[in-house]
Amino acid sequence: DWYPNLDLSTSKWNTYTVIFFKACIVSTFLGYLATTWLYFVFPDMPPFPGDLFPPQIYYYYLSYLVFGLFYPCYLFMAWSTLLFALCLTFAFVACLTPVLTSDFRGDRAPAIGQNIEQLRHLENLTRVYRQVELLHKLFLENYAFMLVPVQSLVGQYGLICNYSLISQWNEMDDATKVFLLTLLVISQVTWYLFLTLSGWFYDNSVKVLKSWKALGVCHCVEVFSGIDERHVQDADSVKEM
């Protein structure tokens, strides 16, 4: 066991994770209720698809209500998807951050309550490191195909928001300006944090292997580094073929 004597209920990361999940759930339902309320109260706002129907049909109460039944369902699916992706990402980060910054680091003392003999035993250390490495690679393999499309969408959305604000600044009301500016900032900052987090994981994985020299397991560092190098060489040979 990686944590033989650690009570996870007292862990700082475990406490923060539970609070974050609850905050995400509350924020998701508030966002869903707010966007649904805006649709029924302010249907002429630019974020809503009021141009799908001619005005004389769109404002007919039957069409308005029928489309209104579909639109909240669509909003709920969109907000639920965002909630799932956000919780999954944070759970992944919350689980690996203490491992990469403290538990795997041979040059740092373990957290209070951990048995260092069992925690950093050679067999336990290498086995769990390989499990974390495989988990991280599996996570990247499943989400790597989304990186390029998401990068394009984030960039295009930013251009659309900027163009709309610049070209129609005088015609827009204050609510629309604030809405577009808020979405622009949130999308760009979120994508920046995601890319920064990816680089942070890579830097800490390198520090982990180097810190094992303090535990007297230099041969394990060479083994794991050699495995990574062979993966790169195999990938290059496949590309040449």
C-alpha positions as CSV (number, residue, x, y, z in Angstrom):
1,D,0.0,0.0,0.0
2,W,1.3,3.5,-0.9
3,Y,-0.2,5.1,2.2
4,P,0.0,2.4,5.0
5,N,-0.4,4.8,8.0
6,L,-2.0,7.9,6.4
7,D,-5.5,8.9,7.3
8,L,-6.8,10.4,4.0
9,S,-9.7,12.2,5.8
10,T,-7.1,14.5,7.4
11,S,-5.2,15.1,4.1
12,K,-5.1,18.7,3.0
13,W,-5.7,17.7,-0.7
14,N,-8.6,15.4,0.2
15,T,-10.3,18.2,2.0
16,Y,-9.8,20.7,-0.8
17,T,-11.0,18.2,-3.4
18,V,-14.3,17.6,-1.6
19,I,-14.8,21.4,-1.2
20,F,-14.0,21.9,-4.9
21,F,-16.4,19.2,-6.0
22,K,-19.2,20.7,-4.0
23,A,-18.5,24.2,-5.3
24,C,-18.5,22.9,-8.9
25,I,-21.8,21.2,-8.4
26,V,-23.4,24.3,-7.0
27,S,-21.8,26.5,-9.7
28,T,-23.0,24.2,-12.5
29,F,-26.6,24.2,-11.4
30,L,-26.6,28.0,-10.8
31,G,-25.1,28.5,-14.3
32,Y,-27.7,26.2,-15.8
33,L,-30.6,28.0,-14.0
34,A,-29.2,31.4,-14.9
35,T,-28.8,30.7,-18.6
36,T,-32.3,29.1,-18.7
37,W,-33.8,32.1,-16.9
38,L,-32.1,34.5,-19.3
39,Y,-33.5,32.6,-22.3
40,F,-37.1,33.0,-21.2
41,V,-36.7,36.6,-19.8
42,F,-34.4,38.1,-22.4
43,P,-34.8,36.0,-25.6
44,D,-33.4,38.8,-27.8
45,M,-29.9,38.7,-26.3
46,P,-27.2,37.8,-28.8
47,P,-26.0,34.7,-27.1
48,F,-29.3,32.9,-27.7
49,P,-30.4,31.4,-31.1
50,G,-33.2,33.9,-31.9
51,D,-32.3,34.0,-35.6
52,L,-33.2,30.3,-36.2
53,F,-36.8,31.3,-36.8
54,P,-38.4,34.3,-38.5
55,P,-39.6,36.9,-36.0
56,Q,-43.2,36.2,-36.6
57,I,-42.8,32.5,-36.0
58,Y,-40.3,32.7,-33.2
59,Y,-42.5,34.9,-31.1
60,Y,-45.5,32.7,-31.6
61,Y,-46.0,31.2,-28.2
62,L,-46.1,27.6,-29.4
63,S,-42.8,27.8,-31.2
64,Y,-41.3,29.7,-28.4
65,L,-42.3,27.0,-25.8
66,V,-41.3,24.0,-28.0
67,F,-37.9,25.4,-28.6
68,G,-37.7,26.4,-25.0
69,L,-38.2,22.8,-24.0
70,F,-35.2,21.7,-26.1
71,Y,-32.9,24.6,-25.2
72,P,-32.8,23.9,-21.4
73,C,-32.1,20.2,-22.1
74,Y,-29.2,21.2,-24.3
75,L,-27.9,23.6,-21.7
76,F,-28.1,20.9,-19.0
77,M,-26.1,18.5,-21.2
78,A,-23.5,21.2,-21.9
79,W,-23.1,22.2,-18.2
80,S,-23.0,18.6,-17.1
81,T,-20.3,17.8,-19.6
82,L,-18.2,20.8,-18.3
83,L,-18.8,19.6,-14.7
84,F,-17.6,16.1,-15.5
85,A,-14.5,17.3,-17.4
86,L,-13.7,19.8,-14.6
87,C,-14.1,17.3,-11.8
88,L,-12.2,14.6,-13.6
89,T,-9.3,16.9,-14.3
90,F,-9.1,18.2,-10.7
91,A,-9.3,14.7,-9.3
92,F,-6.4,13.7,-11.5
93,V,-4.4,16.8,-10.4
94,A,-5.3,16.4,-6.7
95,C,-4.2,12.7,-6.7
96,L,-0.9,13.2,-8.5
97,T,0.2,16.6,-7.0
98,P,1.2,15.3,-3.5
99,V,2.7,12.2,-5.1
100,L,5.0,14.2,-7.5
101,T,5.9,17.0,-5.1
102,S,6.4,15.0,-1.9
103,D,5.9,11.3,-1.8
104,F,8.1,10.4,-4.8
105,R,10.7,13.0,-4.0
106,G,13.7,11.3,-2.4
107,D,15.1,14.7,-1.4
108,R,12.1,15.6,0.7
109,A,10.8,14.4,4.0
110,P,7.5,12.5,3.8
111,A,4.3,13.9,5.2
112,I,3.4,13.5,8.9
113,G,1.9,10.1,9.5
114,Q,3.6,8.2,6.7
115,N,5.9,5.2,7.3
116,I,9.0,6.1,5.3
117,E,10.3,2.5,5.4
118,Q,7.2,1.2,3.7
119,L,6.5,4.3,1.7
120,R,9.8,4.5,-0.1
121,H,10.8,0.9,-0.2
122,L,12.5,0.2,-3.5
123,E,9.9,-2.3,-4.8
124,N,7.0,-0.1,-3.6
125,L,8.5,3.0,-5.1
126,T,9.2,1.7,-8.6
127,R,5.9,-0.2,-8.8
128,V,3.8,2.8,-7.9
129,Y,5.8,5.1,-10.1
130,R,5.1,2.9,-13.0
131,Q,1.4,2.8,-12.2
132,V,1.2,6.6,-12.0
133,E,3.2,6.8,-15.3
134,L,0.8,4.4,-17.1
135,L,-2.2,6.3,-15.6
136,H,-0.8,9.6,-16.9
137,K,-0.1,8.1,-20.4
138,L,-3.6,6.6,-20.5
139,F,-5.1,10.0,-19.6
140,L,-3.1,11.7,-22.4
141,E,-3.9,9.0,-25.0
142,N,-7.6,9.5,-24.4
143,Y,-7.5,13.3,-24.4
144,A,-4.6,14.0,-26.8
145,F,-6.8,13.9,-29.9
146,M,-8.9,16.8,-28.5
147,L,-6.0,19.2,-27.9
148,V,-5.6,20.5,-31.5
149,P,-9.4,21.0,-32.1
150,V,-9.8,22.6,-28.7
151,Q,-6.8,24.9,-29.4
152,S,-8.4,25.9,-32.7
153,L,-11.8,26.5,-31.1
154,V,-10.4,28.6,-28.3
155,G,-8.5,30.7,-30.7
156,Q,-11.4,31.2,-33.1
157,Y,-13.8,31.9,-30.2
158,G,-11.4,34.6,-29.0
159,L,-11.2,36.2,-32.4
160,I,-15.0,36.1,-32.8
161,C,-15.5,37.8,-29.4
162,N,-12.9,40.5,-30.2
163,Y,-14.3,41.1,-33.6
164,S,-17.9,41.4,-32.3
165,L,-16.8,43.8,-29.5
166,I,-14.7,46.0,-31.8
167,S,-17.2,46.2,-34.7
168,Q,-20.4,46.4,-32.7
169,W,-19.3,48.2,-29.5
170,N,-21.6,51.2,-30.0
171,E,-24.6,49.0,-30.8
172,M,-24.2,46.5,-28.0
173,D,-25.8,47.0,-24.6
174,D,-23.7,46.7,-21.4
175,A,-25.0,43.2,-20.5
176,T,-23.8,41.8,-23.9
177,K,-20.4,43.5,-23.6
178,V,-19.8,42.1,-20.1
179,F,-21.0,38.6,-21.2
180,L,-18.6,38.5,-24.2
181,L,-15.7,39.9,-22.2
182,T,-16.3,37.4,-19.4
183,L,-16.5,34.4,-21.7
184,L,-13.4,35.6,-23.6
185,V,-11.3,35.9,-20.4
186,I,-12.6,32.6,-18.9
187,S,-11.8,30.6,-22.1
188,Q,-8.4,32.0,-22.6
189,V,-7.3,31.7,-18.9
190,T,-8.7,28.2,-18.6
191,W,-6.7,27.0,-21.7
192,Y,-3.6,28.8,-20.4
193,L,-3.8,27.0,-17.1
194,F,-4.3,23.7,-18.7
195,L,-1.2,24.1,-20.9
196,T,0.8,25.3,-17.9
197,L,-0.4,22.4,-15.8
198,S,0.8,19.9,-18.5
199,G,4.3,21.5,-18.4
200,W,4.3,21.4,-14.6
201,F,3.7,17.7,-14.6
202,Y,6.6,17.1,-17.0
203,D,9.0,19.2,-15.0
204,N,8.1,17.5,-11.7
205,S,8.4,14.0,-13.2
206,V,12.0,14.8,-14.2
207,K,12.7,16.1,-10.7
208,V,11.3,12.9,-9.2
209,L,13.7,10.7,-11.1
210,K,16.7,12.9,-10.2
211,S,15.7,13.0,-6.5
212,W,15.9,9.2,-6.3
213,K,19.7,9.5,-6.2
214,A,19.2,10.6,-2.5
215,L,17.6,7.2,-1.8
216,G,20.5,5.2,-3.4
217,V,18.5,3.8,-6.3
218,C,20.5,5.3,-9.1
219,H,20.1,2.2,-11.2
220,C,16.3,2.6,-11.1
221,V,16.7,6.1,-12.5
222,E,18.7,4.8,-15.4
223,V,16.1,2.0,-16.0
224,F,13.1,4.4,-16.1
225,S,15.1,7.0,-18.2
226,G,16.1,4.2,-20.6
227,I,12.6,3.1,-21.0
228,D,11.5,6.6,-21.9
229,E,14.4,6.9,-24.4
230,R,13.5,3.6,-26.0
231,H,9.9,4.8,-26.4
232,V,11.2,7.9,-28.3
233,Q,13.5,5.8,-30.5
234,D,10.8,3.3,-31.3
235,A,8.4,6.2,-32.3
236,D,11.1,7.7,-34.5
237,S,11.8,4.4,-36.3
238,V,8.1,4.0,-36.9
239,K,7.9,7.4,-38.5
240,E,10.8,6.7,-40.7
241,M,9.2,3.5,-41.9
